[in-house]
């Protein structure tokens, strides 16, 4: 621990952090972004916000984030904090995949992670991790099938378009 952010308490950090490939940007679970630098005066400087879906109770948080400099894209899975913490709404948790332009943080799309059918039975997908291929041309999603009785088939890897 060397020092604190100059904005102590102004911008929510929430919990998990992700980094731009070159380390110059820090993405927080609340969607706030900060510049990173080895020079204290330039470190942890607010750089903008990734627009997340809105909710009147707790709001949305980022579960997983991947940034590709080659395609200038941020992909993330967001969760509705209220629904994910509630025992009554488990099928609505971690079901959004958002895409952003990484230089200016403009959201280009919000996608639903659809249910899938296995053996004729439909299962909701709970997005766990999203990541880009090394060249940025492909996005991958690791998801959990909610209610899948076979633990060996509970997780799947999906190529996204």
Secondary structure, DSSP 8 states (H G I E B T S, - for coil): -----TTTTTS---S-EEE-TTSSEEEETTSEEEE--SSGGGTTEEEEE------SSS-EEEEEEEEETTTTEEEEEEEEHHHHH-TT-GGGSS-EEEEEETTT--EEEEEE---EEETTEEE-EEEEEEEE-TTSS-EEEEEEETT-S-GGGSEEEEEE-
